[in-house]
Each structure stands twice: as C-alpha cells, then as structure tokens.
Amino acid sequence: MLGFSKAEILIFILTMILVLLIFDSSFGTEFKAADNFFFPDTAIIHDDLVITGGNIKLDGIIEGDLISACRSLVQSGLILGSLNAGAQDLDILGEVKGSVRGFAQNINVNGKLGRNLIVFGYCLDVKPDAEIEKDITVFCGKMTLHGKLGGSLKGSVGELVISGVVNGDVSIKAEKITLMPTTRIEGDFKYKSKKEAKIESGAQISGETVWTELKVEKEKKPRSIFTGKSLIAEMLFLLALMVTGIVLTLIFKKNLYQAKQAVGDPFLKSLGLGFVFMVCIPIAMIILLITVIGIPIAIIAFFAYAILVYIAKIPVATFVGEKIIKVLGKQGEPSLIWSMLLGLVVLTLLLNIPYLEWPIYFVVLFTGFGAILSSQRRPAS
C-alpha cells in the first residue's frame, strides 16, 4: 500500500527501539515534561535530555543525546549527540552531530546531520539546504530528496522523488520513482518496482542501473476479525487478561483508579511518558548488567518490566470502558471492574482491525505504560 509490508513495518519498529537502547546514557540525564516547551538559543544542557509534551521548540545546545515524544518538535539549535523522536510533525532545521532516528507522520530535514538518518513515517522531505553525512534508511509513504547525501539511500517507500546529490548507492523498493534533471547519483542505482523509474534528461548516474521488476500480485483480502484458530487464541488471551484485571482491581483498586485517571489527564502526557520510559528502563537494565554486581537487580527489573507491558492495557481499557458507559447514560461513577471488562472487549476488537492493529497497539501500550508509572506520583482522589 505504501511500498512496504506489515512485516517490514514491525521489523523497522523493533529495530528502531533496539537502536534507541544503545544511545550514550548517563545518570546525569535530564527529564522534562510540558504541554509546550521552548528551549531558547542561550540555553545549554550538558547532559542527555529526555522530554515529552505537546509542542516543543529547541533553539539551544544539547551536549548529549535527545529523546523526545511529543505532538510536534522543531529543532533549530545544536545537538552534539543523536536525536531520537516520536512525533506527529518533526522538523530538523539546525545541526545534529550524531544520527537522527524519527518515528513521525511528517518529517522535514533542512539542517546538517553528522551521521545517519533513520525514518519511519508517512512523508519525508529532505530539503535543498540539508546535508546528511552518511546514510538514509527510510520506510515511508512519500520521500523527496532535494539536498545532499554523503552516503547511501536504502529502504522502502511508496513514491520517491530525487533531485539532489547521493554520493553513495541507491537501493530502494518503491511503487513510483522519479529522478529529476538535477539528480546526481555517484554510486549504483538499484531499485525494485512494478514499473521502470522515470529518469529525466540531465539526471546523472555514475554506477550501474538495475531494475528488478515486481510482479503485480492479486490484492489480498484483509483478514477477518473472527476466523478459526485466531478467534480461539484471542478469546483465551482476553479471558486471561480479564481474570488478571479483576484480581488486580480487587487488590489494587486505588492504584487502578489513579492509573485510569492518568490515561486522560492529559492523554498525550501518558503516551509520551510511556514511549520514553519503555526506552529508558531497558537502558537502565543494560547499565546494571554491565556493572556485574547489578545483575540480580537487572533480572528483577526485567520481570517487572514484562509484567508492566502485559498489564498496560488494563488502565486504558478501564478508561475507555468508563467513557462508553457514561455515553450510554449511566449515572454516577461506573464500576471499575465493569468498565475494565467492557474496555478490554472494545480494545480486543480494535486491535484486530486490518492495517490499524499495530498503530493502535503501540498507542495503547505506550499510554498504559505511562499511566501506570505517572499514577504512582499522584494522590488518590
């Protein structure tokens, strides 16, 4: 549909998370959360920065790495490390000495990158003034490359337009490719597509041009929500989660109430915190493993982390179920257990919608994870 399969999507997401785990972390890392955050050009952060929020604008200097989860991020300053961001809109206008790893709907690059650009999103626009020293790895619906790329371009896209300079190879899978007259590719141009690329007069390719034709496959029907063995597996998993939710509600009623409140107070805060902590907690475990004496703590932390991932649906389901019950006209405060059970059924149906299951899954996972952690710092109502 967008030039890549669901398997490629999953592989890239998992790869991105693993890559994020190896950034240069330290105990001096600064954590910030705000609905709107402005980092002026006179400000300097001497460590890594982890930030979540709505709209974030960074004009200052960050001497370490930046990890961000927000609605929009505009980076106009200087980052001496790498930038790792999940956002709806991501604009890289300044300089990043390391790599940029972006998971966003729209990504615009018009600055200078010292290393690689790794992108998963809908639209990537590398503008004329952009300079990327090494490689671009991309999985998106549409990509335009007008700037200068020092390394190679690889990945899978729906539509690709190149009018800039690629000093390495281009190895891409796409539905539609256009090389504009100003295009210059110093290496090989190897592509997989259903039809030949449109190479306009004036475009220069120094290496070999190889087209691998993709056969037109019959469109597969989206899998049904209710089919045989998958239905049985879904029912068993749902039943197990329901039992777990009931037990946790009876034992930790106050904690579940707090987590349910945190889901919608505000929603983006829980989503952002969940994304950040799901990355940072494994980093802490890796640091403990390296210290050797911290191995027992790391093992305990691993099991705690796995449990949090498993139960992350429960506060989100309770929040969703409560909203549905109130819409149906229920007076007073709905029961936590009934809200949770209804919400789990609704989430199970949503998580089986063809093509939308993975986006919904990660939103639910990050939000529930963030709500559980943030709720521990709020007083019960």
N, C-alpha and C positions, 0 to 999 in steps of 0.2 A: 504493500500500500504506500509506504513512504520510502521504499527502497531497501528495507531490511526486515528480517523476520523477527518473531517474538523471541526466538532463541537467541538471536543476536542482541536484542534489547536486554534480556536477562543477563547474558554474559557481560555486556558492557557495564550494566549497573553494578554487578558483583565486582568486576574489575576496578571500577571507579572507587567503590568502597574500600577495596584492598589497597589501592594506591593511596587513598587518603590516610590509611593507617600508618604509612611509613614517613609522614612528614616530620620534620625535626621538632619534636615536642620537648617541653621542659616544664618544671613545676612553677616557673615564673609566668606561665601563660595567663593572659588577662581575659576575663569573661565579661561580656556586656549584653544586656537585653533592653531594647527600647522600641516603641512603636515607630518613632522617627529618630534617626541618629545622624548628626553631621560632625565629621571629623575634619577640622579646619587645617589649612596648609601650614599653620605654625605649630601644630601638634606633632609629637613624636612618641611612638610606642617602642620600647626597647626589647620587647619580647613578642611571642606569638599572640595573636588576637583571635578570640572566638566570639562572634557576635550574632545575635538573632534579632529580628524585628520586622517592621513593615517596610519603610523606605530608608535606605542607608546611602550616604554620600561620603566618600573618603577622599580628602584632598591632601592629607598629611603624609607622614613617613611611618611605615611599619617595618621594623628591622628584622622581624621574624616572618612566620607564615600567617596567613589569614584564612580562617574557616568561617563561612557565613551561611545562614539560612534565612531568607527574607523574601519579601514581595518584589523589591527592586533594589539593585545595587549598582551604584555609579562609582567607579574607581578612577580618580583623576590624579592621584598622587604617586608615591613611590613605595613599592613593596620589595624588600630585599630578599625575601623568601619566595614562597609559592602562594597562589591564590586558589582556594577550593570553595566553590559556592554552589548552592542550590537556590534558585530564584525563578520568578516569572520572567523578569527582564534583567539582563546582565550587560553592563556597558563597561568595557575596558578602554579607558581613554588615556591613562597615564603609563607608567613603566612598571613592569614586574620582572625582577631579575631571574626568578625561577620559572616554574611552569604554571599554567592556568588550567584548572580542571573544572568545567562548568556543566551543571545539570539545570537547564533553563528552557523556557519556551522560546525566548528571543535573545540572541547573543550578538552584540556588536563589538568589534575589536578595531580600535583606531589608535592604539598605542604601540609600545615596544615590549616584546616578550623575550626574555633571555634564554628560555628553553622551549618546552613543548606546549602545544595547545590541544587539550583533550576535551571533546564536547559531545554531549548528548542533549538534543533539543529538537525544536521544530524548525527554527530558522537561524542560520549563522551567516553573518555579514562581516567579512574581513575587508575593511575599507582601504582606500588608496594610500593613506599615510601609515598604515600598520606595517610593522616589521616583526617577524617571528623567526628567531634564530635557528630553531631546529624543526621538528616535525609537527604536523597537524593530523590528529586521529579524530574522525568525525562520524557520528551517526545522527542524521537529522533529515528533515523533510526537504529543506532547500538550503543550498550554500552558494554564496558568491565570494570569490577570491579576487579582490582588486589590488591588494597590497603585495608585499614581498615576503616570500617564504624561503628561509635558508636551507631547509631540509626537504623531506618528502611529504606528500599528501596521500593518506590512505583512509579507508573506511567504507561506509555505505550511505548513500543519500538518495533522495527522490529526484531532485533536479540540481545540477551543478553548472555554474557559470564561472569561467576563469578568464580574467582579463589582465592579471598581474604576472608576477615572476615566481617560478618554482625552480629553485636551484638543484633539487633532487628529483626523485622519481614521483610519478603519479600512478597509484594503484588503487582503483576505485570501482565500486559497484553502484550503478545508478540507472534510473529509468530514462533520464534525458541529460545529455551533456552538450554544452556549447563552449567552444574556445573562441574568444573574441580576437580581433586583429592584433591587439597589443599583447596577447599572451606569449610568454616565453617559458618553455619547459626545458631545462638543461639536461635532464635525465630521460628515462623511458616513460612512455605514456601507455599504460596497460589498463584496460577497463573492461568491465562486464556490463552488458546492457542488451536490451531487446532489439535495439537498432543502433546503427553507427552514429558516432558523435558528429555534431555539426562543427567542422573546423573551418573558420572563416579565413579568407585570404589575408595573409600577413602574419598569422599565428606561426610561431617557431617551435619546433620540437627537435632537440638535438639528438636524442636517443631513438630507440625503437618504438614504433606504434603497434600495439597488439590489441585487437578487438576480439573478445570472447562473447559470442552471441548466446544470450539467454533464451531458452525456449519458452514460448508462451504457454503457461500452464493453465489448465482449467481452474476457474475460480472455485476454491473450496468453500463449502457452506460452513458458516460459523457453527461450532459445536453447540449442541443443545444443552441447556442448563440441567435438564433431567434426562440422563442417559445411564442405563445399566449400572455397571460397577462404580462409576464415578458418583452416582447418586447414593449408593450404599456407603461409600467412603465418606462423602460429605455429611451424611446423616450421623454416622458414627463419630466423626470429628466434632460435629455440632453438639451431639449429646454429651460427649466428654467435656467439652468446654462449658456447657450449661451446668453440669454437675460441679465442675470446678468453680464456676461463678457463684453458684448457690452457697457452696461451702465457704468461699472467701467472703461473701456478703454477710453470712451469719456470724463469722468470726471477726471480720474487719469492716463492720458496717460503716463506722465513722470514716475510715480511710477510703472506702469506695465512694462515699458521698463527696469527700474532698476531691478525689480524682475526677469524678463526674463533673463537679463544678469547674475544675481546672480545664477541662476539654473546651469549654466555650467561653473562657474568661482570660484573654481572648483566644480564639481558635488558632490564629497564626503563631501566637507565642508558644503554645504547646507543640504545634507542628515543628517550629524552628528548634525548640529545645530538644525535642525528640531526635531530630536529624543530627544535631550537634553531639548530644550525649551518646547516641548509638555509634558515633565515630570515636569519641574521646575515651569512652570506657574501655574498649579493646586496646587503645594506645596505652592506657594505664596498666592493663594486664600484661602487655608486652614488656613494659618497663620493669614490672615486678618479676617477670620471668628472667629477664636479663640479669637482675641483681642476685639471682640464685636463692638467696635467703627468703625472697618474697614469693617463691614458687607455691607454697601452700595457700597463701592468700590469693594468688592469681587463680588457682584451681577453684577455690570457693567462689571467687568473683565470677568466674566463667559460668558456674551453675546458676548463680543469682541472675546473671545477665540473660541466660537462656530462659529462665522462669519468667523474667520481665517481658521478654519477647513473646512468650506464649500467652501471657495474660493481658497483653497490651490492648487486645480487642475489647476487653470487658468494660473499662470505663467509657470507651467510645460507644459501645453498644448500649450501655445504660443511658447515656446522654441522648442518643438517637431514639431509643425506645420511649424515654420520658417525653420528648418533643412530640412524638406521634400520638401518645396517649392524651396529651394536653390538647392537641389539634382535634382529636375525636370528641372533646368536650368533657373530659374527666375533671371534676372539681377537686381542689386540694392538691396535696403533694402525692404523686403516684408512688407506688411501692417500688423500692429499688430492685427487688427480685423480678417482679413482673416487667419492669422497664428493661432490665438486663436481658431477660429471656426473649422479649419481643425484638429488642435491638440486635441480638445475635442472629435471629432468623432473618431479619432485614439485611444485615451485613453479609450473611452467607449467600443470599440471593444476589446482592450487588457484586460480590466477589466472583460470581460465575457469569457475569455479563461478558460476552466475547469482545476482545480487544481492549476492554477497560479494566480487566481484573487486576493487572499489575499496577497501574496508576492508583486505583482505589486501595489496593493492598498496602502500598507504601505510605499513602496518606494516613490510613487507619493506624498502621504500625508506628509511624513517627509520632502521630498525635497522641496515641495511647501511652507510648513510652514516655513522652514528655510530660503528659498529665500526671502520671504516677509519680515521677520524680519531683515535679514542681509542687504537687499537692502536699508533700511532706513538710513544706516550709510555710504553709498557710494554716491559720487557726480554723477549727471547725465552726460552722455556723450553728 
